[in-house]
Amino acid sequence: MRPVKLTMQAFGSYGKLTQIDFQEPNQNLFLVTGDTGAGKTTIFDALVFALYGEASSSTNKKDGVVLQSQYAELNVEPFVELVFSEGTGENSLLYTVRRVPRHLKLLTRGAGKNTGSREVPGAVSLIMPDGTEYPQKEADSKLGEILGLTKSQFMQVAMIAQGEFMELLRAKSDDKKVIFRKLFNTELYQNIVDELMNRKRSLEKEIAQIKTACQTEAAHVVIPQEYDQWQEIEGLKKQVLNGEIVVMDCFLNHLGELCRTLEKSVNFTSKELQSASKLRDEKRDIYNSSIQLTNLYAQLESAEVQLSECGKVEAQIGEKTILSERIKKAYEIKGEYARCQDALRNMQTCESALKEQQERAPLLKEQSQSAIQTAKAVKETAEKELKAYTTIYERVNKEVKLLKQIKEAEKSVKTSQQNLTAAQTADRKAREDLEKMEKQEADWRAQSEKLTDTNEKIAVWKGKNQELEVLGIEVQETEDLLKGVETQKKLAKKARETYQKNRIRYDAKSQEYESMRRIFLDEQAGFLARELQPGKPCPVCGAIEHPNPCIASTLHRDLTREQLELAEKEVSELRNRQEQSAGEARSAVDIVAEKERLLEETGRKLCTRILNDHEQFPEAGMLEVFDSLGDNIKNFQESRNSEVTGAAQDQMADNECNWNVLLKQIQTLLGTWKTLLQEEGTRLNTAQKTLRNLQDALGQVEERKKSGKTAVEECGQKLTEAAASAKSAEALLKQLNDSREYPSEEAAMTEFNQAKGKWKAAEAASKEAEKKEKASSEELVNCTSLIKRFEGELPDHQKLYQERQAFYQTLMNEKNMTEAEWADIAENYTRETAELLQKEADSWQRKKLAAQTTAETAGKAIDGRSKPDMEAAKSQMEEAEKVRLQTQTKLELYKEQYKADKEAYDILSPQMEKRGKIIEKHTKLETLYKLLSGNMSGNRMDLETYVQRYYLEKILYAANRRFANMSAGQFELRMVDEENAGKGKNRGLDLMVYSNVTGKEREVRTLSGGESFMAALALALGMADQIQESSAAIHLDVMFVDEGFGSLDEHSREQAVKVLQELAGGSKLIGIISHVTELKQEIEDQLIVSKDEKGSHVKWQIS
């Protein structure tokens, strides 16, 4: 991608139409220069806005009405148009993108006409190389496909915005990871880590769910007290409910035997229930069919009503459809009519101008000939007066010189003496001043030597400030984590209390329900006993003798099945609450543990950093504070390392207390250190200003010494000349008096002035005549040129008008409309009216079609069947259901215990096998996740960072070639080595700077402003190379750099420009936006930006 031409109107500070042709420079490197605020960066914004729909800066995002120029009227449409090429050589293709921002437009009608405004949405247009316009809705996606870069990627490698170009250089590894993820598509590796984490958490949830499920299902087991192994299985059940899952195998064995015993009591009444259920199902199917048929009749009636309503408005809908089509045709003809009128006005303007110039031509020709003759006559007169004046001038000039020489000779002796005295005084004063300057110079140099290392001290001071700021942030993070632990502990305690309350409620209600159920079953058994007859088998045990049948109690005859089911529902709800609160309590405890782990990890990092700072930044006045705190930290870490897991609650409270005390001590340390650093900063700034003043003074002292010595030499020379002049003055005076031609100077000047006056008058008349002759000739030539121009343009205007008039007439014929008809329609209706009418017709058509479809479908489904009797069908179904329920009640008396225990057994058996497999899988996943996510001790670098180091290594290889040139081989950018990249935290993408002078590495943040600019520029160029290499479809032949050169010294600036010139030596177009004066001498092609009361303006200054 390479910009060819940029056009702006009413955009930013550019009010009038402004074009910038990037093909005008002779070189690929050019300078955009101008005063601050002139509109240099706005060019940058316009180019990015054309491509991506918003301005360049990511920190100060601008779009919409903000971009509309205040230097243009509201009736002027703001837009940016960019013509750019894609590809190289013969394969180069030209694209044109025109983008209009969201803006305010002057109202042209209504209450606010010519005073109010309305907001107009933005628009974009993309013209392809073949001249076709790409669909507007897809233009942005097509631009992204052509460029191959998102805006953020484009800003990193092609448009380095003001104040933002060093973000990537100084960004932390986590921030760089996000940027590189977009540039090099490495999100796959982060997705792998996220997927591992999700799978691990899923397995942890499954393990907890299996445990909860085992406890829940064990609680559902019903153990009859008459069972011979009741005590043993009841004890196992209580162990499981208390969380002892290890006894599950023994519990399952006993439960299986219990289920087989209960199964024998179930089968007797099953067949009877099947018959009753079959009858009930038949009656229910009949009832459901009746409901469906009734609904079909209702649909048919509704559809007929809707069809009747549609028929009433059908004629109106037809008229609206015809009117909509005529409105569309009228507006199409109106557009062509406007273009025809434009052509007519241009033709009439050209004819008028041609006629005017043809009428002026004869008069101008006559005036030109007259002026030539007049000028010739006046010139001859001036030449005669000049000759007379020259003769008198020579004679008078000679006399005047003699008189001046006489006066000078008379004053020569006196002047020489005065000059001699003045020279002696000046010589003495110059020598005294010179001695004072030499003494002052010695004092200044002594003071400067003492302050030589001030800049190095300031750099160290800045590093301490940065470290103090980082420590402050980490202390705040630790305090936030500590508060989070305290808050989560309260939540966990509350969750445990809630679980205890729910468990107590559930146990009480469960016991109450079991008691009611036994009573109800006993009552049901008494009911069966009353139906026993001698010689007939018992439905429970099959015996034909009944010596001791159950005697029903009269105390609980009012206990019904509905009451028992209501009690069972309450027990179920309480059990669900208990299980939910148990899960919440367990989750709250897990979160406490995780937050404590994060607190421990963050706190240890903070302590380690403070101990390292103790060694790296020993401050005067801080040694005792650091020593005291360092001892406390070491003692605290030793106590943390030696902690055991017993007495957990007491230790948790002690831990919080210890952390609070330690953090208060650290805050006290940081406050003291901050105060000392502020005082040190004040001293260093004062010293820096003093050093700068001393250096400025020393730079001027040599020039002042040189001036003093020159003054002494000049005084001696003037004294010698004065003595010689006095001796020759008397002889010269006598000789001059003898040579005089006029009695006085006044007489000579009178004759001279008369001659001079005549000559000046003649000369002025001659110049005025020449001026009139030249003006007359130029006016005649201009008139002739305009006639030729208008004669050449007029046929084109006439032809264009004829073509548009013909097309206009043809269009009206095609649309079958007269001019009066379309004008009347366009005046009375808007384009939106046509759309609304068409939408109304479409809505009517859909409603009618839907009603027809519904009526037809319902009619087919009814198929001639009559309306059913719903009451009869419902009554038969309810009677069958009543019989089935009576039969089912007898079956449930035997089946209920078996069902509960069998379901529990079937659920619990596979859960145990599943639990073992899940625990084994979880162990493997957890190990792999910690390794790839950088959560292992000593290895904090994650998988994505490791992959991105491959790309960063290539970027640094390309960047260091430029950085070495710009810094004269002094610096080299390096990644943190792999051994240290994962220690403490993820530093895999952190950058270090290696000094070839000192042979040491240091933080990138310690670079000066100029060094940081060179490093950032080199890094941007390296990224551009890597992106170009990674994607063959990307052809990026442009780079703009907005400011930053002002921070460079002369040598570094020359080297940076040299690197950019080498880069521009190929096909890449490079623009530097800067107001630095020195760049104007180094870069010949310049785009000069200026600003006045009408807005910003640009012009090229080409070498």
Buried (B, 14 or more C-beta within 10 A) or exposed (E): BBBBBBBBBBBBBBBBEBEBEBEEBEBBBBBBBBEEEBBBBBBBBBBBBBBBBBBBBEEEEBBBBEBBBEBBEBEBBBBBBBBBBBBEEEEBEBBBBBBBBBBBBBBEEEEEEEEEEEEBEBBBBBBBEEEEEBEEEEBBEBBBEBBBBEBEBBBBBBBBBBEBBBBBBBBEBBEBBEBBBBBBEBEEBBEBBEEBBEBBEEBBEBBBBBBBBBBBBBBBBBBEEEBEEEEBBBEBBEBBBEEEBEBBEBBBEBBBEBBEBBBEBBEBBEEBBEEBBEBBBEBBEBBEEBEEBEEBBEBBEBBEEBBEEBEEEEEEBEEBBEBBEBBBBBBBBBEBBEEBBEBBEBBEEBBEBBEEBBEBEEEBEEBBEEBBEBBEEBBEBBEEBBEEBEEBBEBBEBBBEBBEBBEBBEEBBEBBBEBBEBBEEBBEBBEEBBEEBEEBBEEBEEBBEEBEEBBEBBEBBBBBBEBBEEBBEBBEBBBEBBEBBBEBBEBBBEBBEBBEEBBEBBBEBBEEBEEBBEBBBBBBBBBBBEEBEEEEBBBBEEEEEBEEBBEBEEEEEEBEEEEBEEBBEBBBEBBEBBBBBBBBBBBBBEBBEEBBEBBBBBBBBBBEBBBEBBEEBEBEEBEEBBEEBBEBBEEBBEEBEEEEEEEEEEBBEEBBEBBEEBBEBBBEBBEBBBEBBEEBBEEBEEBBEBBEEBEEBBEEBEEBBEEBEEBBEBBEEBBEEBEEBBEEBEEBBEEBEEEBEBEEBEEBBEBBEEBBEBBBEBBEBBEEBBEBBEEBBEBBEEBBEBBEBBEEBBEEBBEBBEEBBEEBEEBBEEBEBEEEBBBEBBEEBEEEBBEEBBEBBEEBEEBBEEBBEBBEBBBEBBEEEEEBEEEEBBEBBEEBBEBBEEBBBBBBBBBBBBBBBBBBBEBBBEBBEBBEEBEEBBEEBBEBBBBBBBBBEEBBBBBBBBBBBEBBEBBBEBBBBBBBBBBEEBBBBBBBEEEEBBBBBBBBBBBBBBEEEEEEEEBBBBBBEBBBBBBBBBBBBBBBBBBBEEBEEBBBBBBBBBBBBBBBEEEBBBBBBBBBBEBBEEEBBBBBBBBBEBBBEBBBBBBBBBBEEEBBBBEBBEE
